[in-house]
Amino acid sequence: MNPAEEIKQLFPDSVVSVGHQTNKPLAIIKKEGLLKIAEKVKEMGFDNLSVITGIDYGDRFEVVYNFLSYTKKQNLVLKVVLGHENPEVDSLASVWKVADWLERETYDLVGIKFRGHPNLKRILLPDGWIGHPLRKDYDMSVDQFVTVGEDGEDIVSTDGSNLLRR
Amino acid sequence: MKTEELLINMGPVHPSTHGVLRFKLTMDGEIIKKCEIVMGYLHRGTEKLGEMKTYMQFIPYTDRLDYISAFPNNYAYVKAVEELAGIEVPLRAEYIRVLTLELNRIVNHLVMLGSLLLDLGASTMIMYGFRERENALQLFEMLCGARMTFNYIKPGGVREDLPDGFIPKLNEFIKDMEKRIDDYEQLISGNEIFMGRMKNIGVMSAEDAINYGMSGPSLRGHGVNYDIRKIEPYSVYPDLDFKACVRHECDSFARYMVRIDEMRESLHILRQVVDAMPPAKPVSQAKYGIAPMTGAPTAVSTYFPRIFTPPVGEVYSRIEAPKGELGFYIVSDGSIKPYRIKIRSPSFCNLTAIPKMVEGLMIPDLIAAFGTIDVVLGDVDR
């Protein structure tokens, strides 16, 4: 039995469906059950959280978690589907430490909020950046100018006024 | 006596940060209490660019992620596209790919050793490392005309067959390199100052290392016997004889030794690849996607159009890059451009472990531990 079906048996209420992501077993789960399924997944031997991907589909967001078990040599993919308005899902940073940065990156670029994250702020882009670039409705025609302020914080403007010398 | 904590800023421009990375260190005397990493200075929005390019156009962008080892980047992306669309690759092309991957692994580890030693204040190794790297770069130049950003591996094969005189020159390189690695070991491994700087520095348990998302040689220095080439075999690796190089000391020295072992192992693989390289013979003419293009299939590439449309679907594909697990997550909506590309870069995830690793150490130890993690900022910031 593949691990996705195992999860469906353990959490019949939280799993929407099981299938495959190309060649890896996939379970689509409800966002309410994510944290307790994640803890179980870790118990099952999936010690490595490879990557967290946030995808904007226009009408919905998907957050995809790819796991790899070093001991069992197995793959598992978990997917959570979120509404397009104010997407929010539980943070896994308490289970996998690497999720801390991966979630910050997803928040930064896709704009998905992670509830219970210890330090949810931008990681690649400057603080104060306007918008989340990997969203499909991100306006690329607006230029943004970044300078470093006197006490080290990032200053972002859309008209370049912060570039002028005072 | 009243003492207070001091905030020290290291970077973004600092010789030992291997690019532009900033550490915000909270110091108690000489001891690091807290280390916060600020990044993004080299963020070019590669993932966003990927959504605006066709599948073929994106290959050169992958070169510029981890510019020290660009072949694995090429290959990881192309492998994901091939898995997505179910593209066959001629056997000879697979062998050439493995050849480039392993050669690039040696180059990467040479740069890593050179810069690590330079960070520690020993300038000899970078001269030696770059001397041997030059030979490898000349091989790359023979192969595809470029020395760092190759754009050589493409869906369905590789761009060109091996040029005349490549294999003899490669054999020369292998023979030379064997001696050189012994030299490096004699120069570095037994050096008392080096051992003093590396042993029992940057220690982390295996469970923690996995939990913090470390992978590749950095993780194998923590006694985790894993190698994606072994546990999720790809290309022709199942036919080749090699072992995952593991060390159990969990410190900086172990992570350094794994690199030395891996260079030897790569040479071992290269020798097998040279022996087993199948002869050049034309391949079948499979058709992919929409646009018929000029050009016939060659010995190292199936017929492949410049613009093609893979079926709707999504794929996550990972390889064992020199720095760790490099993965590409591609979502296709059936058009000529990827709907979403996500890059799982080894440097980014390995860097996650640094703040925990250096707590309670001094700044020079941070530099030693950071050097053995082997980070390229183009790969971190993407």
HADDOCK unambig.tbl for C-alpha pairs under 7 A between the chains (distance, minus, plus):
assign (segid A and resid 21 and name CA) (segid B and resid 314 and name CA) 6.31 0.50 0.50
assign (segid A and resid 21 and name CA) (segid B and resid 315 and name CA) 6.16 0.50 0.50
assign (segid A and resid 22 and name CA) (segid B and resid 314 and name CA) 6.63 0.50 0.50
assign (segid A and resid 22 and name CA) (segid B and resid 315 and name CA) 5.69 0.50 0.50
assign (segid A and resid 47 and name CA) (segid B and resid 210 and name CA) 6.74 0.50 0.50
assign (segid A and resid 47 and name CA) (segid B and resid 211 and name CA) 6.83 0.50 0.50
assign (segid A and resid 48 and name CA) (segid B and resid 210 and name CA) 6.07 0.50 0.50
assign (segid A and resid 48 and name CA) (segid B and resid 211 and name CA) 6.57 0.50 0.50
assign (segid A and resid 48 and name CA) (segid B and resid 213 and name CA) 6.54 0.50 0.50
assign (segid A and resid 49 and name CA) (segid B and resid 213 and name CA) 6.87 0.50 0.50
assign (segid A and resid 51 and name CA) (segid B and resid 344 and name CA) 6.09 0.50 0.50
assign (segid A and resid 53 and name CA) (segid B and resid 342 and name CA) 6.62 0.50 0.50
assign (segid A and resid 70 and name CA) (segid B and resid 226 and name CA) 6.48 0.50 0.50
assign (segid A and resid 73 and name CA) (segid B and resid 231 and name CA) 5.77 0.50 0.50
assign (segid A and resid 96 and name CA) (segid B and resid 211 and name CA) 5.35 0.50 0.50
assign (segid A and resid 96 and name CA) (segid B and resid 212 and name CA) 6.82 0.50 0.50
assign (segid A and resid 97 and name CA) (segid B and resid 211 and name CA) 5.60 0.50 0.50
assign (segid A and resid 97 and name CA) (segid B and resid 212 and name CA) 4.93 0.50 0.50
assign (segid A and resid 98 and name CA) (segid B and resid 211 and name CA) 6.39 0.50 0.50
assign (segid A and resid 98 and name CA) (segid B and resid 212 and name CA) 4.54 0.50 0.50
assign (segid A and resid 98 and name CA) (segid B and resid 213 and name CA) 5.08 0.50 0.50
assign (segid A and resid 98 and name CA) (segid B and resid 349 and name CA) 6.73 0.50 0.50
assign (segid A and resid 98 and name CA) (segid B and resid 352 and name CA) 6.36 0.50 0.50
assign (segid A and resid 123 and name CA) (segid B and resid 39 and name CA) 6.68 0.50 0.50
assign (segid A and resid 123 and name CA) (segid B and resid 40 and name CA) 6.83 0.50 0.50
assign (segid A and resid 124 and name CA) (segid B and resid 39 and name CA) 5.96 0.50 0.50
assign (segid A and resid 124 and name CA) (segid B and resid 40 and name CA) 4.06 0.50 0.50
assign (segid A and resid 124 and name CA) (segid B and resid 43 and name CA) 6.53 0.50 0.50
assign (segid A and resid 124 and name CA) (segid B and resid 381 and name CA) 6.49 0.50 0.50
assign (segid A and resid 125 and name CA) (segid B and resid 40 and name CA) 5.94 0.50 0.50
assign (segid A and resid 134 and name CA) (segid B and resid 48 and name CA) 6.07 0.50 0.50
